[in-house]
Amino acid sequence: MAHRHQERVWLAVLLYTDLRRGDAVRLGRQDIRHGVATLRSEKTGVTVTIPILPVLDEVLKSRAHAPTSHSSAVRTLVHS
């Protein structure tokens, strides 16, 4: 069951942010403030700002109630 939720989080981040995979795996809670994610693109070095849509915010918040993840990529996304 936890695995399905990890996939849902991963898909939502990719779908609703349009980040490259390399940037998406680095996205963490520390990058999100006041509904906006800010991070430096790994490929270009440019700082990007991305609004966190309500649907993505709900998925990320639901992660707090899911079983502990052992996937480093998903853990980076939602536990950082």
PyMOL CGO cylinders between C-alpha atoms (Angstrom):
from pymol import cmd
from pymol.cgo import CYLINDER

trace = [
    CYLINDER, 0.00, 0.00, 0.00, 2.80, 2.44, 0.86, 0.3, 1, 1, 1, 1, 1, 1,
    CYLINDER, 2.80, 2.44, 0.86, 4.33, 1.74, -2.53, 0.3, 1, 1, 1, 1, 1, 1,
    CYLINDER, 4.33, 1.74, -2.53, 1.18, 2.93, -4.32, 0.3, 1, 1, 1, 1, 1, 1,
    CYLINDER, 1.18, 2.93, -4.32, 1.17, 6.12, -2.32, 0.3, 1, 1, 1, 1, 1, 1,
    CYLINDER, 1.17, 6.12, -2.32, 4.83, 6.73, -3.19, 0.3, 1, 1, 1, 1, 1, 1,
    CYLINDER, 4.83, 6.73, -3.19, 3.98, 6.35, -6.85, 0.3, 1, 1, 1, 1, 1, 1,
    CYLINDER, 3.98, 6.35, -6.85, 1.07, 8.76, -6.46, 0.3, 1, 1, 1, 1, 1, 1,
    CYLINDER, 1.07, 8.76, -6.46, 3.31, 11.38, -4.85, 0.3, 1, 1, 1, 1, 1, 1,
    CYLINDER, 3.31, 11.38, -4.85, 6.00, 10.91, -7.49, 0.3, 1, 1, 1, 1, 1, 1,
    CYLINDER, 6.00, 10.91, -7.49, 3.51, 11.16, -10.36, 0.3, 1, 1, 1, 1, 1, 1,
    CYLINDER, 3.51, 11.16, -10.36, 1.81, 14.22, -8.85, 0.3, 1, 1, 1, 1, 1, 1,
    CYLINDER, 1.81, 14.22, -8.85, 5.10, 16.06, -8.42, 0.3, 1, 1, 1, 1, 1, 1,
    CYLINDER, 5.10, 16.06, -8.42, 6.13, 15.36, -12.01, 0.3, 1, 1, 1, 1, 1, 1,
    CYLINDER, 6.13, 15.36, -12.01, 2.68, 16.14, -13.40, 0.3, 1, 1, 1, 1, 1, 1,
    CYLINDER, 2.68, 16.14, -13.40, 1.89, 19.32, -11.47, 0.3, 1, 1, 1, 1, 1, 1,
    CYLINDER, 1.89, 19.32, -11.47, 5.35, 20.93, -11.42, 0.3, 1, 1, 1, 1, 1, 1,
    CYLINDER, 5.35, 20.93, -11.42, 6.66, 20.03, -14.90, 0.3, 1, 1, 1, 1, 1, 1,
    CYLINDER, 6.66, 20.03, -14.90, 10.11, 19.57, -13.34, 0.3, 1, 1, 1, 1, 1, 1,
    CYLINDER, 10.11, 19.57, -13.34, 12.76, 17.38, -14.90, 0.3, 1, 1, 1, 1, 1, 1,
    CYLINDER, 12.76, 17.38, -14.90, 13.27, 14.09, -13.04, 0.3, 1, 1, 1, 1, 1, 1,
    CYLINDER, 13.27, 14.09, -13.04, 16.61, 15.25, -11.63, 0.3, 1, 1, 1, 1, 1, 1,
    CYLINDER, 16.61, 15.25, -11.63, 15.03, 18.37, -10.17, 0.3, 1, 1, 1, 1, 1, 1,
    CYLINDER, 15.03, 18.37, -10.17, 11.89, 16.58, -8.99, 0.3, 1, 1, 1, 1, 1, 1,
    CYLINDER, 11.89, 16.58, -8.99, 13.86, 14.12, -6.86, 0.3, 1, 1, 1, 1, 1, 1,
    CYLINDER, 13.86, 14.12, -6.86, 15.60, 17.02, -5.13, 0.3, 1, 1, 1, 1, 1, 1,
    CYLINDER, 15.60, 17.02, -5.13, 12.37, 18.89, -4.37, 0.3, 1, 1, 1, 1, 1, 1,
    CYLINDER, 12.37, 18.89, -4.37, 11.68, 18.89, -0.64, 0.3, 1, 1, 1, 1, 1, 1,
    CYLINDER, 11.68, 18.89, -0.64, 9.49, 20.68, 1.88, 0.3, 1, 1, 1, 1, 1, 1,
    CYLINDER, 9.49, 20.68, 1.88, 12.34, 23.11, 2.55, 0.3, 1, 1, 1, 1, 1, 1,
    CYLINDER, 12.34, 23.11, 2.55, 11.90, 24.36, -1.04, 0.3, 1, 1, 1, 1, 1, 1,
    CYLINDER, 11.90, 24.36, -1.04, 8.20, 25.18, -0.60, 0.3, 1, 1, 1, 1, 1, 1,
    CYLINDER, 8.20, 25.18, -0.60, 7.10, 28.38, 1.10, 0.3, 1, 1, 1, 1, 1, 1,
    CYLINDER, 7.10, 28.38, 1.10, 3.71, 30.08, 0.95, 0.3, 1, 1, 1, 1, 1, 1,
    CYLINDER, 3.71, 30.08, 0.95, 2.52, 27.78, -1.84, 0.3, 1, 1, 1, 1, 1, 1,
    CYLINDER, 2.52, 27.78, -1.84, 5.53, 28.34, -4.10, 0.3, 1, 1, 1, 1, 1, 1,
    CYLINDER, 5.53, 28.34, -4.10, 8.47, 26.01, -4.72, 0.3, 1, 1, 1, 1, 1, 1,
    CYLINDER, 8.47, 26.01, -4.72, 11.82, 27.63, -5.42, 0.3, 1, 1, 1, 1, 1, 1,
    CYLINDER, 11.82, 27.63, -5.42, 14.86, 25.65, -6.48, 0.3, 1, 1, 1, 1, 1, 1,
    CYLINDER, 14.86, 25.65, -6.48, 17.89, 25.85, -8.72, 0.3, 1, 1, 1, 1, 1, 1,
    CYLINDER, 17.89, 25.85, -8.72, 17.65, 23.75, -11.87, 0.3, 1, 1, 1, 1, 1, 1,
    CYLINDER, 17.65, 23.75, -11.87, 20.28, 21.03, -11.89, 0.3, 1, 1, 1, 1, 1, 1,
    CYLINDER, 20.28, 21.03, -11.89, 20.68, 21.21, -15.66, 0.3, 1, 1, 1, 1, 1, 1,
    CYLINDER, 20.68, 21.21, -15.66, 20.81, 24.98, -16.24, 0.3, 1, 1, 1, 1, 1, 1,
    CYLINDER, 20.81, 24.98, -16.24, 21.61, 26.41, -12.81, 0.3, 1, 1, 1, 1, 1, 1,
    CYLINDER, 21.61, 26.41, -12.81, 18.69, 28.84, -13.18, 0.3, 1, 1, 1, 1, 1, 1,
    CYLINDER, 18.69, 28.84, -13.18, 16.49, 29.41, -10.13, 0.3, 1, 1, 1, 1, 1, 1,
    CYLINDER, 16.49, 29.41, -10.13, 12.91, 28.48, -10.89, 0.3, 1, 1, 1, 1, 1, 1,
    CYLINDER, 12.91, 28.48, -10.89, 9.75, 29.25, -8.96, 0.3, 1, 1, 1, 1, 1, 1,
    CYLINDER, 9.75, 29.25, -8.96, 6.74, 27.00, -9.34, 0.3, 1, 1, 1, 1, 1, 1,
    CYLINDER, 6.74, 27.00, -9.34, 3.31, 27.48, -7.79, 0.3, 1, 1, 1, 1, 1, 1,
    CYLINDER, 3.31, 27.48, -7.79, 2.20, 24.45, -5.79, 0.3, 1, 1, 1, 1, 1, 1,
    CYLINDER, 2.20, 24.45, -5.79, -1.31, 23.80, -7.02, 0.3, 1, 1, 1, 1, 1, 1,
    CYLINDER, -1.31, 23.80, -7.02, -3.94, 22.83, -4.44, 0.3, 1, 1, 1, 1, 1, 1,
    CYLINDER, -3.94, 22.83, -4.44, -4.18, 19.28, -5.82, 0.3, 1, 1, 1, 1, 1, 1,
    CYLINDER, -4.18, 19.28, -5.82, -0.42, 18.75, -5.37, 0.3, 1, 1, 1, 1, 1, 1,
    CYLINDER, -0.42, 18.75, -5.37, -0.49, 20.34, -1.92, 0.3, 1, 1, 1, 1, 1, 1,
    CYLINDER, -0.49, 20.34, -1.92, -3.16, 17.83, -0.87, 0.3, 1, 1, 1, 1, 1, 1,
    CYLINDER, -3.16, 17.83, -0.87, -1.10, 14.90, -2.15, 0.3, 1, 1, 1, 1, 1, 1,
    CYLINDER, -1.10, 14.90, -2.15, 1.98, 16.14, -0.28, 0.3, 1, 1, 1, 1, 1, 1,
    CYLINDER, 1.98, 16.14, -0.28, -0.01, 16.70, 2.90, 0.3, 1, 1, 1, 1, 1, 1,
    CYLINDER, -0.01, 16.70, 2.90, -1.53, 13.23, 2.66, 0.3, 1, 1, 1, 1, 1, 1,
    CYLINDER, -1.53, 13.23, 2.66, 2.00, 11.82, 2.71, 0.3, 1, 1, 1, 1, 1, 1,
    CYLINDER, 2.00, 11.82, 2.71, 2.25, 12.76, 6.39, 0.3, 1, 1, 1, 1, 1, 1,
    CYLINDER, 2.25, 12.76, 6.39, -0.43, 10.16, 7.15, 0.3, 1, 1, 1, 1, 1, 1,
    CYLINDER, -0.43, 10.16, 7.15, 1.02, 7.36, 5.00, 0.3, 1, 1, 1, 1, 1, 1,
    CYLINDER, 1.02, 7.36, 5.00, 3.36, 4.62, 6.21, 0.3, 1, 1, 1, 1, 1, 1,
    CYLINDER, 3.36, 4.62, 6.21, 7.08, 5.43, 6.28, 0.3, 1, 1, 1, 1, 1, 1,
    CYLINDER, 7.08, 5.43, 6.28, 8.74, 5.35, 2.90, 0.3, 1, 1, 1, 1, 1, 1,
    CYLINDER, 8.74, 5.35, 2.90, 11.96, 3.50, 2.15, 0.3, 1, 1, 1, 1, 1, 1,
    CYLINDER, 11.96, 3.50, 2.15, 12.36, 5.06, -1.27, 0.3, 1, 1, 1, 1, 1, 1,
    CYLINDER, 12.36, 5.06, -1.27, 15.04, 7.74, -1.15, 0.3, 1, 1, 1, 1, 1, 1,
    CYLINDER, 15.04, 7.74, -1.15, 13.60, 9.66, -4.11, 0.3, 1, 1, 1, 1, 1, 1,
    CYLINDER, 13.60, 9.66, -4.11, 10.10, 9.91, -2.66, 0.3, 1, 1, 1, 1, 1, 1,
    CYLINDER, 10.10, 9.91, -2.66, 11.45, 10.52, 0.85, 0.3, 1, 1, 1, 1, 1, 1,
    CYLINDER, 11.45, 10.52, 0.85, 13.44, 13.48, -0.58, 0.3, 1, 1, 1, 1, 1, 1,
    CYLINDER, 13.44, 13.48, -0.58, 10.27, 14.88, -2.10, 0.3, 1, 1, 1, 1, 1, 1,
    CYLINDER, 10.27, 14.88, -2.10, 8.06, 14.76, 0.93, 0.3, 1, 1, 1, 1, 1, 1,
    CYLINDER, 8.06, 14.76, 0.93, 10.12, 14.44, 4.08, 0.3, 1, 1, 1, 1, 1, 1,
    CYLINDER, 10.12, 14.44, 4.08, 12.92, 16.94, 3.57, 0.3, 1, 1, 1, 1, 1, 1,
]
cmd.load_cgo(trace, "trace")
